[in-house]
Amino acid sequence: MEWDILNTLKTAVFFEKEGLETYLKCALLTNSVNGKDMYINLAQDEHSHVQKLHGRLTELLVELLSKAVIDT
C-alpha cells in the first residue's frame, strides 16, 4: 500500500513540474503584462504543490525506512 502511495506521489511531482515549466514558458511567450502575471502566479502555485508533495514523499520514505529497520 505504501509503495502505491509513493509511486502516486512521484507521478504527481512529475506532472506538477511539467505544469510549472509550461506556465513559465507561456509567461515568456506572452506579450501581455496581465498574462505574464497570471502565468507566473500559476507557476508559483505549481511550485508550492511540488514542495508539499516532496514533503509528503520525504515523510513517507522515512516511515518506510523506519519500518524496514524495525522489521529486521
N, C-alpha and C positions, 0 to 999 in steps of 0.2 A: 504493500500500500504506500509506504513512504517513498519507494522508488518511483511510483507513478506520479506522486506529487512533485518529486524532484525533477522528473522529466517535463512535467507540465510547466513548472516554474522556469526551467531552462528555455523551453519553447516560447513562453510569454516574454522573457527577456529579449530573445532574438527578435520577435515581432515589434516590441516596443522600440528597440534600437533602430529597426527598419523605418518605423514611423518617424522617429526623431530625425533620421537622416533625410527622409523625404520632405519633412516640413522645413528643414534648414535649406535644402536645395530650392524649394519653392520660394522661400524668403529671398534667396539670392537672385532668383529669376524674375521676380515681380518688380515692377517699377512703382507700384503704389505704396506709399508710406503706411497707410492703414493695412494693406495686405501684408507687408513685411512684419508689422507689429503682430498681426493675427497669427502668422506662421511661426514667429518666434515664440509667442505665448503657447501655441500648441506644442512646439518643440520642448519648451520648458516643462509642460505637463508630462510629456513622454519621458523626459529625463527624471522627473520625480517618480514616475511609475517604475522606471528601471532601478532607481535607488531603493525603493520599497521592496521590489521583487528580489534584488540582490540581498537585502537584509533578511528576508524570509528564507531565501536559499541558504544563506550562511547559518541561520538558526537551525534549519533542518539538517544540514550537514553535521553540525556539532552534535545534535541529538543522535543522529545515526552513528557517528563515531563513538559517542559515549556508550551507546548500546553495544556496539561491537567490542569495546574494551571490557564492559561488564560481562558480556556473554562468553568471553574467552577465559 
